[in-house]
Amino acid sequence: MTTNNTRNVISRRTAWIVLAFVVVAGLAIVMTPVWIIQPFKPQTPRGLAVSFFFRRWSPVVTVVALVASLILIAKLWFGSRWWRKGLLVIAILPLLAATWFARQNHFEWMFNPLAHTTYAKANDAPFVRDSDMVLSVEQNGEAVAYPVRLMAYHHVVQDTVGGTPIVATY
């Protein structure tokens, strides 16, 4: 028959294991879409479906994981040595960050418009090669071209062409 002390050790060990699992699960549901959807990396339809599924559920899952972690930490806190309390604090920090990050749209961080762009006439733009693909817009007699090679990172340009504000993207 096990003693109360042995049961307590097993219970605490189980609580540490569950805490580690909850923290990893909370991080995984937030980090998986970040890992799958990266600029300049090909994505599959299945990968995008998984990413958007995780993205949709991550705000709820991270709050549940945070509450569960706080309950486990409260259970483990009392009777723990100072260094184990430090580990508990360190364990909760990534989950706090994941809970915040789950409510952000990091995809917008990756593809934000150029803020203060300047444009040059075709004759004054030696960095544009004849073989470059461009996005072109003509409005009210004014024409502009945006080299795709130079837009590759931001994917969005805000401009005014022929007196009309536009957003060019691909």
Buried (B, 14 or more C-beta within 10 A) or exposed (E): EEEEEEEEEEEBEEBBEBBEEBBEBBBBBBBBBBEBBEEEEEEEEEBEEBBEEBBEEBBEBBBBBBEBBEBBBEBBEEEBEEEBBEBBEEBBEBBEBBBEBBEEEEBEEBEEBBEEEEEEEEEEBEEBEEEEEBBEBEBEEEEBBBBEEBBEEBBEBEBEBEEEEBEBBE
